[in-house]
């Protein structure tokens, strides 16, 4: 399984704080590469991003499908 989240802190900060996909220090491009990779096809994805008022995990999944992966189809 892959725990999917962006990072609220820079590399080597020794902090594990999650950010929404594309809103942290990892950015969108690495997620595009990862989520369209044949190597992870079929692996379960666990969304570990913050949920806030007005932005739910369903919104996050929609963002990932439409903006990161470029499809309205379910991920992998």
C-alpha angles and dihedrals in degrees: 000000000000122000104216120209141122119237125254090202136049123261115283093023089120089225127119105204118147126226131187116273110278093009098086139058096286094061131195104292098068089050091051089053094045098045095048093046118117089214093073098038109134097016115126115249120213114200110221103176131126118266118212139177107289095014117073133179088259088058089049092051091048090051091050093049097044105031105025103033096024098228138095089216120105114274115268 
